[in-house]
Amino acid sequence: ETQTSKPNKNKQTKETNTQTNKNKTNKLNDAYQTNKQPSKPTNQTKEPKPPKQANELRRIENAKSYTELYTPDSIDADRERFNAAKEAINTHIRINKVDLTLAPKSLCVFAAPTGHGKTTTLINVALNILQHDADARVVFLTYEEPPEKIRSYFINVYLNTALNAQQNSNRDLIRTYINRGDLKYVQFENRQKLVDAVDTFYNVYIHSGRLLIKPAYSLKLDELTEAIRQLKKNVDGLAGLFIDYFQLIYADAKLKREYGTNSRQEELKQICSILRQTADEENIPIALAAQFNRDVKNIIDVHETCIREAADIEQIAETIVGVYDVRRQPKNGDKDSITTANNAGNKGLYFKILKSRHLPAGEYEVLDYDPNTNKIENSEL
């Protein structure tokens, strides 16, 4: 009788183990051939990081050719660069017969003590640009007051008319009219002027988008710089960007860690530096309002190193203009400051070029200033 042979379990197990070992050996050989170490089994395999040398080689390969460094320049190339460059924006304010201009790719700071007209200065400069260039568009970002108030301040300067016999009442009267249409306290002969000025201002500047006044309360520095890039990309004819005011801008925690900023002074220094870089990249002037510190108690104390909490800002900004309301000069100041104030006629706004790369530093002028209409202008104009 023929006996049926039973499968040899031990032999099958041995063959299975042999095959498994071969598979493992093949995997090790494959890893060796590809110059990779066999990774330990984990729940999630991480991609190996490229070595630092590879990153450096990649950076060099992607870098711009260095041949330009030793290639001779030419007058034709310079002509093309000059033609492509934007001209400086005229603010239509003159300081000792020198036009105060905002250079493209620049950071300009208008600094004043609290209540001495830093916001008013920005408004006058922005409105001057709009009124003298029909194609210009301006953006005004406010970190302090709401946009509707800033618009009413613009209208006040634009109107440039005392609405009644009371001093410093224009702003309230304008807001009351815009809010409720109430002209009760406006002198009769000025009522139509106000109505026409509001209608014209909104139609020409606001509804047309030539003047964009936007809140920036919640914008940290990284969001602010991105907003500037988007504005430059989407606002045709952008002549300048105005920010009110510098000391209310904050950096996010990531930037503070990246730059190791341990103080507010260092933080503002980095903010100023990054805004300067953004102005250069986007080819627009950025004008900042800023506060002086409490050391500025007299007109002769106006100095670029006295900007509050701002370390070395005078080394970063292209232009710094000091502003001081001469009417607020203390009567018991030192002899030099009283003499300076008296020479200024004890009225108006004192403008001084504290630092500039394209304007003569040290020049100053006292401009006519109406505290009711907030209009700033040169007396000869």
Secondary structure, 3 states (H helix, E strand, C coil): CCCCCCCCHHHHHHHHHHHHHHHHHHHHHHHHHCCCCCCCCCCCCCCCCCCHHHHHHHHHHHCCCHHHHHCCCCHHHHHHHHHHCCCCEEEEEEECCEEEEECCCCEEEEEECCCCCHHHHHHHHHHHHHHHCCCCEEEEEECCCCHHHHHHHHHHHHHCCCCCCCCCCHHHHHHHHHHHCCCCCCCHHHHHHHHHHHHHHHHHHHCCCCEEEEECCCCCHHHHHHHHHHHHHHCCCEEEEEEECHHHCCCCHHHHHHHCCCCHHHHHHHHHHHHHHHHHHHCCCEEEEEEECCCCCCHHHCCHHHECCCCCHHHHCCEEEEEEEHHHCCCCCCHHHHHHHHHCCCCCEEEEEEEECCCCCCCEEEEEECCCCCCEECCCC
